[in-house]
């Protein structure tokens, strides 16, 4: 019998869905038959997304929302439940970069990075978990980062926030397990986005970054989206409280480039 990963008719909220990885995630869920709810701070990005979804004949709705605003979050959650009757999947994708050396980064920049990446995840979960408990079902997926595994110099705020997301995920998974709710984190690695512009860097810098990958190529946003569809499906019902690395095997060994040199590919 053919096995299918199926999220048809599930109600899925995706934050930061207006562009980048978030948009790819939301569109993938829509294509797989889910009813999608897009949250983003940009009305223009949401309008563009809505037009795209309508052209594809996909069901869903869009809301302007800053994930730091708990009042707005609760308002949207209430509207979603009134409209669709349930919330099956929450994907906390919204995030911002937070570069700056410790003795140079401003307090405001630190707070912004931590508030969006970590507190925003907490606030979304705080609003949605009671709904999932009531229906005794849920899938929560939180965007961490490879920075939570190995941080980069000059990114203390971002690394701290994303490491916090990983540990928050573990705690929440433990708290909601009795209600058949799973909670997992995912850690994208070398996937070009509007935040990192990996594929737009000078060739020398790109080569240095690619040298760290077991699969020596940039990742694709669809690599993340497909993983999340699986984790949101019943086929992943026994996976919870963990973080899955989607980085092409970044630093799986100390010097991945050696294998490519031996294979005559470099």
Secondary structure, 3 states (H helix, E strand, C coil): CCCCCCCCCCEEEEECCCCHHHHHHHHHHHHCCCEEEEEECCHHHHHHHHHHHHHHCCCEEEEECCCCCHHHHHHHHHHHHHHHCCCCEEEECCCCCCCECCCCCCHHHHHHHHHHHHHHHHHHHHHHHHHHHHHCCEEEEEECCHHHCCCCCCEHHHHHHHHHHHHHHHHHHHHHHHHCEEEEEEEECCECCCCCCHHHCCHHHHHHHHCCCCCCCCECHHHHHHHHHHHHCHHHCCCCCCEEEECCCCCCCCCCHHHHHHCCCC
